[in-house]
């Protein structure tokens, strides 16, 4: 693989806002900085997953589906699911430290989203980054138990002065904004895919809920369970990580010379639609992860090499839990849909149509309470 063969000549191609953090965002850091900070964040993520991660994921999934059901016939799921992912990410990353700042947090996220969309830092985005870090540090000051079992809580237990570090604070904010968007899209895709897979929904309903944290390890044949395979297949089709590298020295890739200074894109999402190894690659078939093994050369939804996404298990946990609560707790109909959509930037993920509308009812509720006749029911 080109990334491995030319590792010395490649560096992550950073988004401009990363430059506002002293040592940069984790996925763009220089190797020595990355080793130091990634070790701390990996340990904190693992601690949060092992402690209250499943509990937080279950609570947010139930709350999100309850809000969808309360919306009646024809509710648009994407905004609600992005909000649910934001609530989960906030609680998972910082615990209750920003419970009194939710509206301010939403404003900071909007400021950063605007700067990201136009591809350059803005004064408002820089101010948002600073305000988040300062507020977090102030609320945690003098509180040894601050953050509880969240990622921040585990960071503080390892180092009570962790939030004095602007690099730690900046990374917590960008981890929040990135996870909110990516996990929100994953939930929307899971609902969208399952809406057109009634046979698979029935298999899921025959699979009990589980409180075990979801693994994001390399899928092996016969391992895992139908809910995990559902999220792996959803990631394969609609939510794979983009990978860019900055070329420091000229390299050759499959007969093509890539000059110094260029940006190299590794087509991860496109590789997930190749046959082989994925038979009928356009078809939603979670069972393929029961039948076959796909190593990182073929399947890498969370990115590649040592800069792969640290939040992989976080995404798998909420995605899997959401699918459990959806199929065990609700029947639903698709009221309206349309073709998938993509943002206006080359690195944006695809998303289900903005016209996608559903009607959820708790299982066992009379058919009279469901969506109008003619809708597709799952």
N, C-alpha and C positions, 0 to 999 in steps of 0.2 A: 504494500500500500504506500502511496506517495507520501502521506503524512509521516509514516514511520521511517521511510527510506531517506527523506529529506528533512528530518526533524531539526537539524542544526541550522537549516536555511530558512525555516518558517517560524513565524510568530503569530499569535492571535491578532486579527484585525479588529481593533477596538472601536466601539461606538464613541463618539466625541465626549459624551457625558462622563465616561470613565476617567477622563483626564482631570475631572474636578475632585477626584479622590486621590489622596497623596500617593498611594502605591497602586491605584487602579482597581477596577472591578476584578473579582477573582478570575474570571475566565480570560482576562487579558493581561494578567500580571506577568512580570518577568519570572523566570524559573525559580530563583532563590526565594523571592517574595511569595510566590505561589506555594511552594513547599511548606513554608512557615504558616501562612494563613489558612491554606486548605486543610492542613492537619487539624487546626483548632476548630474550623467550621465542620469538618466531617465528624469529629467527636461530638460536637454539640448537636448536630442533626441526628446522629445515632442515639444520643441520650434522649432527645425529644420524641423520636419515633418509639423508643422502647418504653417510655414512661406514659405520657398521656396522649401521644399521637393518635392511637385508635379511638380513644374516647372523644377527642376534639373532632376528628373526622366524622364520627357517627353523629354527633350533635349537629354539626354544620350540614351534613347531608340530609338529615331529617328535617331541619329547619328550611333548607332550600326547597325541598320537595313539597313541604307544607305550604310555602309561599306560592309555588307553581299551582298547586291544587286550588288554593284560595283565589287565584286569578280567574277562574272560570274557563269557559270555552274560548279558545283563541288567544291564549296568553303567549307572548314572545319569550322563549326561555333564555335566550342568550344574555340579555342584561341581568336577569335575576341570578343566573348561574355565575356570571362574572362577579357579582356582588358576594355570592356565597363563597367563591374561591378567595375573594379578598378578605372576608371574615376569617376563614380558615387560616390563610397565610399569616394574617396579623396575629391571631392567637398562637399559632404554631411558632412563629418567629420571635415575638416579643411578649407573649402572654397578655396580662392585663395592663401593661405599662402605658398603653395609649388608648385605653378605653374612654378616657375623657377627651380625646383629641380626634375622634373618628372623622368629624367634618373637616377639620384642618388637614388630616391625612389625605382625604379625598381631594382637597385642593392641591396639595403638594404633588399627588400623583398626576393630576391633570397638567400641572406645570411641566413635569418631567416628560409626560407623554407628548406634549406639544414639541418640546425640544428634540425628542427622539424622532418624531415624525418629520421634522424639517432637517434633521441630520446635523444639528449644531447646537452647542450649549447656549442657553439664554440666561439673562440675569435672574429671571424668575425661577428657572430650574436650579441654578446654583444656590439661590436663597432657600428653595424647598429642601434641597439636600442638607444644607446647614441646619435649617430649622428642625428637621426630623431628628438629626443626630443630637442637637442640643437639648431638645425636649426629652428624648429618650434618656440621655445621661442625667438630666436634672431629676426625672421621676425615679431613677434607680439609685440616686445618690444616698448613701448612708443606709441602704436597705440590703442586707446580705441575702435575703430571699427574693429580691426583685426579679421579676420575670418568671418565677415559679419553675415549671418543668419545660418551659419553652427553650428555643435555641439560645436566646439571650440569657436566660437563667443559667443554662449549662456553661455558657461562655464566662459568666460572672463567677460561677463556682470554681472554675479553673483559674481565673484571674480577676479578683475583685475590681481591678482598674481597667478591665477590658474596654469599657465604654469611654475611657479617656482617649482612646485611639481613634482618630478620624477615619482611618481606613476600615476599621471594624464597623463603625457607625454608618459610613457610606455604603458598605457592602450589604448591611442589613436592609437599608432602604432599597437598593437596586434589586436585591433578592426578593423583597416584597413586591415591587412593581412587576418584575419579570414573572414571578410565580402566580400572581393574581391574574395576569393576562393569559399565560399559557395553561394554567389549570382550569380557568374558566372556559377556555376554548375546548379543552379536553372533555369537560363535562357536557358541553353542548354537543360535541361530536358523538359521545357515547349515547346520549339520548337520541340523536338523529339516526345513528346506525342501528340501534336496537329497535327503532320504530319500523324498520323495514326488514326485521329478522325474527318473525314470530316463532319459528321452530327453535331458534337459539334461545329466545326468551323463555320458552317452556323448559328447556334444559337448565337454564339458570334457576328457574323456580324450584327445580328438583335438587338444587345444591344449597345446603344450609348456609346461613350467615357465619362469618368467622371474625374473631377479634384479633387474629394474628396479623402483625404488620406485613404489608405486601412487600415482596422482594422485587427489586429492579435488576437482579442478576441476569446473566445470559440464560435465556429460556432453553431448557433441555426437554427432550421428548418424554412425555409421561409425568412430568413434574408440574407443580402448580395446580390450579383448579380453574373451572370455567370462567369465574369472574376475573381472575388474573389474565387469562387468555383474551377475554373480551377487551380489556384495557390495552394489552399489547397490540392487538389487531387494530384497535381504534387509533393508537399512536402510529402504527405503520401506515395507515391510509390517510390520516389527516393532520397529524400533529408532530411530525418529526422535526428535530432540531436542525437549524441551518448551521453550516460550518464554513467560516472564512479564515484564511490565513494570509498574512502579509509576507511577501517574498523578499528575503534579505539578500540573497545571492541567486544568480540565475540557476534554474533547475530544468530538468527534462522530464516530462510526464507523458508516457505513451507516445513518444516520438515528437512531441511538441515542446518547444523551448519557451519557458515562462521567464521573462526578464525580471531583473531586480526592480523592486518598487511596485510590481503588480500585486493585485489581490487575487488569490486563488480560492475559488469556491468548490467545496467538495459536495457533490450532488447526493446528499444522504436521502432526502425524500424521494428523489427520482430512482435511486437504487432499490428502494423498497417496492418498486413496481416492476421489477425485472422477473422474467420467467425463463430459466430458473434463477433463483431458488424458489420463488413464490408462484406456485401453479395458480392460474387464473388470478393474476395479481390485483385486478380491479374489484374482485368479489370480496365482500365482507365474510370472512371465514375464520372465526377465532379458533376453531378446531385444528387449524394448521399448526398451532403451537403445542397442541397435544401430540400430534403425529410426527413433527419434525423438529430438528435442532437448527437454530440459526445463530451462528457466531457473529462477533462484531464486524467481520468483513462484509456480512450480508445485512445485518440488522442492528442499527445504532440510533434509536429514536432520541436518545439523550446526548448525542454528540460523540466525539471520538477522543482518544488519547487522554492524557492526564488532565486536560481542561474540560472534560465532559461535565455535564450538569451535576452539581452537588445535590440538587433537589429531586433527583430521580425517584427515590423511595417516598418522598413527600407527595409527589404527583401520583404515584401508583397507589398510595394509601387512600387518598381522597377519591380518586377515580374508581377504585375497586369498591370502596364503601358506598359511594353514590350508586353504582350499578346494583349492589345488593339491596339497598333500601328502595330503589326504583322498582325492581321486578317483584320483590316480596311484598311491598306495601301498596302498589298502585297498579291500576289499569289506565291506559291512556290512548287517546286518539290523536292523529295528525289532522289538523284542521286546514292548514295551508302550508305549502312548501315551495321551493324554487331551487335553482342551481347554486352550488357553492360559490362563495365570494372570497376575494383576497384584498388586503389593504393596498395602498398605493406605493408601498416600498418593496424593493426586491427581496427583503428578508422577512416580510410578513408571512405568517401562516395563512393557509386557507381556513375558512370557517363555513358552517352551514349558512344557508341563505338567510338574509335578514327578514325574509317573508315567512320563515319557519314558525308555525304556530301549533300549539298542542293544547289538549284538555286532559288534565289528570283528575282521577277520582280514586279514593281509597278502595282497595280491593273489597269486593262484596257489596259495594254500593249499587243500587238499582240502575239498570241501563237507562232509565228515564233521566238520570242526572248527567248523562254523558253528552258528548259532542253531537252536533247535528248529523242526521243520516247522510251517508255518502262519504264520511270521513273514514280513513283507514285506521283500524283499531288494533292495539297490541295489548 
